Amino acid sequence: MPAPARALLASLALLVFASTSNAARAGKWYWSQSKAEALVAAKVHIPMCQIDRYATGPTCNNPKPHQPGFAVGSATCEGADERGSSFAYARFSCAITVVDGYGRAIAKGRILVYPSGPTLFRWKIE
């Protein structure tokens, strides 16, 4: 086999190995309840149109991906799908309090949280 073909074959084998090793790392992430509560309070903003008293404005009839929203003031999370008996969970149901710009509570509700990395997660309103 000529040297260029051998080099191409070796690089393809390396590429396949690298992609399978990255796929092996992908999987469930497990967090403690306190970590989930801290990250939800720090990162989640509830869109303005999801809060009843603000849901009648003209911008809510034509929702955009980046609507103005309100921060989560506090979160109390309960874990589900525990890893062994480690008190680490792959899913959470969180009771949240939404606050306005002055820190006053304006709404309460629940969201579902799915960890997807060390500090990354997906969430949706229950």
C-alpha positions in Angstrom: 0.0 0.0 0.0 1.4 3.4 -0.9 2.4 5.8 1.9 -0.3 8.5 1.2 -3.1 5.8 1.2 -1.7 4.4 4.5 -1.7 7.9 6.0 -5.2 8.5 4.9 -6.4 5.2 6.3 -4.7 5.9 9.6 -6.3 9.4 9.9 -9.7 7.9 9.1 -9.2 5.2 11.8 -8.2 8.0 14.3 -11.3 10.0 13.4 -13.6 7.1 13.9 -12.0 6.2 17.2 -12.3 9.9 18.4 -16.0 10.1 17.5 -16.8 6.9 19.2 -14.9 7.9 22.4 -16.8 11.2 22.5 -20.1 9.3 22.1 -19.2 7.1 25.0 -18.8 10.1 27.2 -22.3 11.5 26.3 -25.0 10.2 28.6 -26.9 11.2 31.7 -25.6 13.9 34.0 -26.4 13.7 37.7 -26.6 16.7 40.0 -27.4 17.1 43.7 -30.6 18.9 44.6 -28.7 21.9 46.0 -26.7 22.3 42.7 -29.9 22.2 40.7 -31.5 24.8 42.9 -28.5 27.1 42.6 -28.2 26.8 38.8 -32.0 27.3 38.3 -32.0 30.4 40.4 -28.9 31.8 38.6 -29.7 30.9 35.0 -33.5 30.6 34.4 -35.5 33.6 33.1 -39.2 33.0 32.6 -40.5 34.8 29.5 -42.9 37.6 30.2 -45.7 36.1 28.2 -45.7 33.0 30.4 -46.8 35.0 33.4 -50.6 35.6 33.5 -50.7 39.3 34.3 -48.3 40.1 31.4 -49.7 37.6 28.8 -52.1 40.0 27.1 -49.6 42.4 25.5 -49.1 42.7 21.8 -45.7 41.0 21.9 -47.3 37.8 23.3 -49.4 37.3 20.2 -46.2 37.0 18.1 -43.7 35.4 20.5 -40.0 35.7 19.6 -37.2 33.4 20.7 -35.7 36.0 23.0 -38.6 37.7 24.8 -38.0 39.9 27.8 -38.4 37.9 31.0 -38.2 37.7 34.8 -35.5 36.1 36.9 -36.2 33.2 39.2 -35.7 34.4 42.8 -35.7 31.0 44.5 -36.0 27.4 43.6 -36.8 24.3 45.6 -36.0 21.1 43.6 -36.9 17.5 44.1 -34.8 14.9 42.3 -36.0 11.9 40.2 -34.0 9.1 38.5 -31.4 8.8 41.3 -28.0 7.2 40.6 -27.8 4.4 43.1 -28.0 5.8 46.6 -25.8 8.8 45.8 -28.4 11.6 46.2 -27.5 12.7 42.7 -30.4 12.9 40.2 -30.8 13.1 36.4 -34.2 15.0 36.5 -35.7 17.6 38.8 -39.1 19.1 39.4 -38.5 22.6 40.8 -41.0 24.9 42.6 -39.9 28.4 41.6 -40.7 32.0 42.6 -40.4 34.5 39.8 -39.3 38.0 40.9 -39.5 41.4 39.1 -36.5 43.8 38.8 -37.0 45.0 42.4 -36.9 41.5 43.9 -40.7 41.3 44.6 -42.3 38.0 44.0 -44.7 38.2 41.1 -45.5 34.5 40.3 -45.0 31.0 41.4 -44.9 27.8 39.5 -43.1 24.6 38.6 -40.5 23.7 36.0 -38.9 20.5 34.9 -35.1 20.5 34.7 -32.9 18.0 32.8 -29.1 18.3 33.3 -27.1 18.0 30.1 -23.6 18.9 31.4 -21.7 20.1 34.4 -23.6 23.5 34.4 -25.9 23.0 31.4 -29.5 22.0 31.4 -32.8 22.1 29.6 -36.0 23.2 31.3 -39.6 23.5 30.5 -42.7 24.8 32.4 -44.8 22.1 34.0 
